[in-house]
Amino acid sequence: MTPDMTDNARILIIDDDRELGDMLTEFLAPDRFDVTTRLSGEDGLKALQENDYNLVILDIMLPGMGGIDVLREVRQTNNVPIIMLTARGDDIDRILGLEFGADDYLTKPFNPRELLARIKAIMRRVQPGTTRGHQLVVGAITLDLRARRVTAGDDQLRLTGTEFELLRCLAASPGDTVTKEQLAREALGRRHMPYDRSIDTHVSNVRGKLTAAGVGSPSIQSRRGVGYCLVVEE
């Protein structure tokens, strides 16, 4: 469980670049973010075990325990939103990170304003809504929009915030094709970029979790070159 978003939302930066951590701490301060930095994966995991955070900024290239290993460990018990930092051109690392449950990524070097925009977009998505008892029921799954929870029968699916938003967007209009551009704006809070496989990877993750839960309907089907569609089998 992560705390609700407040003016003093807590961000954990796990990156061995001390200067970057100091710069981001100073940059985010005017927006009232409470920033903690840790210089290794091991220390970052310890911080997550001891405290609650609203968001994690995780560098993939860490000394000792690498960022992917940290991500895998965190996702076993914690759905805190995670933004990865990767080296430019490391496509494999980005795809692996998304497959293991990262919500989004930025390539180094990056503009701090872009990072701030990504943080705010994720914060808006994960903040619980105020609608009472608002649910979407599609086939065998139920989306509780207020609690941001998806259930299949008596089982709850463990989805990241981005995965929930993607499924919510598809479930809002079952049977209709939703473009990748729409999904990127709804689930990632940004435009869909050419050659960006983020949406495809998140869809693959949701498909895998639906399959693991024994959900045969609805299914997410690809509309080649356009987007995806949530289909309810008769």
N, C-alpha and C positions, 0 to 999 in steps of 0.2 A: 504494500500500500504506500502511495506517495501522498503527501499532504495536498490540500486544495491550493490552487494558485492564489497568491496574495501579492501585494506590492513588494514583499520581501521574499519572493520565490527563491528557493535554494538550488544553486547549480554546482555540480561537481565537475571539475576539469581534471582529467587524467592524462597528463602529457609530461614527458621528461624535459620539455623546453621551458625552463623556469621563466625566461624573459617573456615568452608568449603568454604564459599563465598570468604574469604580473600585468602585462598589457591588457589582456582581456578582462581581468578583475577591475582595472581602472576604467576601461571602456564601458563595461556593463553597469558600473556603479550608479550613474545618473538615472538609469531605469529601475533602480531599487532592487537589483538582483543581489542576493547574498551568495558570493562565490567562494568556494573552497577549492584549492588545488592540491593534487597529489602527483608525485613525480614517477611513480611506478605502478604497474598493474596490481601488485600485491597490496600496496598501500591504498590504492583506489578501492579494491574489494573490501578491505577492512573498514574503510570509511562508509561504504554502502551498508555494511553489516551493522554498524554502530549508529547510523543516522539516516533520516529520511531526506530524500532530495526530489525536487520537481523535474530535474533534467540532468543528464550526464553528457559531457563532451569528451569523447574518447578517441585518443590517437591510436592508430593501428600499429605504428612502429614504436614499440616500447622496449626498453631493456628488460631482460629477464622474461617475465610473463607477458606475452604479446597481447595486443589489443583484441584479436579474435578470440583468444582463450579467455580473456576477461569477459568479453561479450557473452560467450557460451555459458560461463559460470553464472553471470548475472541473470540471464534469461531462464535459468532453472527455477528461480524463486521470485523474480522481481520483473515487473513490466514497466519500470521507469523509462520514460522516453530517452533514447540515446541517439546523439548525432556523432557520426564517425568523422575523424579527420584522416585523410589519406594523402599519399604522395601523388602528384599528377602523373597520370598514365598507369596507375596500379589498378587496372580494371578488375583483376581477379580478386584483390583485397576488397574492393567495393562490393562486388557480387557476393562474396563470402559473408561480408558483414551484413548485408541485407538479408541473405538466406538465414543467418543465425539470429535475426530479429532486430537489427538496427532500424531506426525509424527514418533516418535520412543521412546524407553525407556531404562533406565539403572537401574539395581538394586543396592542398597547400601549394603555394601561398594563397590566401583568400582575403577578401575585404571584410573587416570586422562588421561593417554594416550589413553585409549579406548574412553573416552568422546571426546577428541580432534579429534580422527578418525571419530566419529559419526558426530561431528560438520562440519568437512571438507567435509564429504560425502554429507551432506544435502546442504551445501553451493554450492557445484558443481552442484547439481541437480536443485536448484532453480534459479541459475544465468541464465538470459535470453540468448538465443542463438543469433547467428549473421546471421542465414539464413533468407533471405528475402522472405516473402510470402510462406513459407513452411508449407503446411497443410496436414493433414491426414483426409480423409473423409471415414467414415465407417458407412453404414446404415444411420441413422438419425442424427448422431453426426459428428461434425467437430472439429478436434484438431488443433489449431494454435500453432505450435511448438516454434515459436519465442516469441509470447506474453504469451505462456503457459496458453492458455485459451481454454475451451471446450464449444461449443454451440450446442444446439438442436433447430433448427429453429432460432427464434429470441431470445431465452432464453439462458442465460449463466449459466452453472452449477458451483456452488461454490465448488471447490475441493481444498483440501490441496495440498502442493507440492508433498507429497508422493503418494496421490491418483492420481494426474495427471501423475506421472511417471509410476505408475502401469497400468493405462489405456493406456498410450502411448506405453508401452511395449506390451500389448495385441493387440492394434490396428495396430502395425507394421506388424503383421502377422495374420490377421483374419482367423479363421478356423483352425489354428494350435494350438496345446497344448503347453503352456508355463509352464515349471516346476516351482515349488515353489522356487527352488534354483536360477533360472534365475530371477524370480520376486524379490526375496530378494536382489540380487546383483544390479538390475536396480532401484528398488524403495526405498530400504533401504540403499544401499551402503555397504552391508555386507553379510556374508554367512547366509544361512538358518540354524537355529539351531533346533535340535530335540525338539519336544513338544512346539515350539514357534508358537503361534497362530496369530502373527502380520499380516502376509499376508492374512490369512483367514478373519481377522477382517477388514482390509482395503478393501478387495474385497466386503465384506458385505456392507460397507459404500458406495462404488461406486455404487453397485447394487441399494441400497436404493435411491441414488440421481438420478440415471437414471429413476427409477420407478416414483419418485416424479415429474420428468420433463415430464412424459408421453412417455418416450422412450421405445418402444416395441422391436425395433431392432436397433442396435445389443444388444445381451444379453450376460452376462458372465456366462458360464456354467462350472461346476466343472468336472474335470477328476479325479475321485476318486483315491487317493494314488499317484497322479502324479502332477497335477497342475490345470490350468484353461485355458479356450479357449473363445475368443470373437467370437460369432456366429451371422452372419447376416441372418435373416429369409427371405426367398423368398416370 
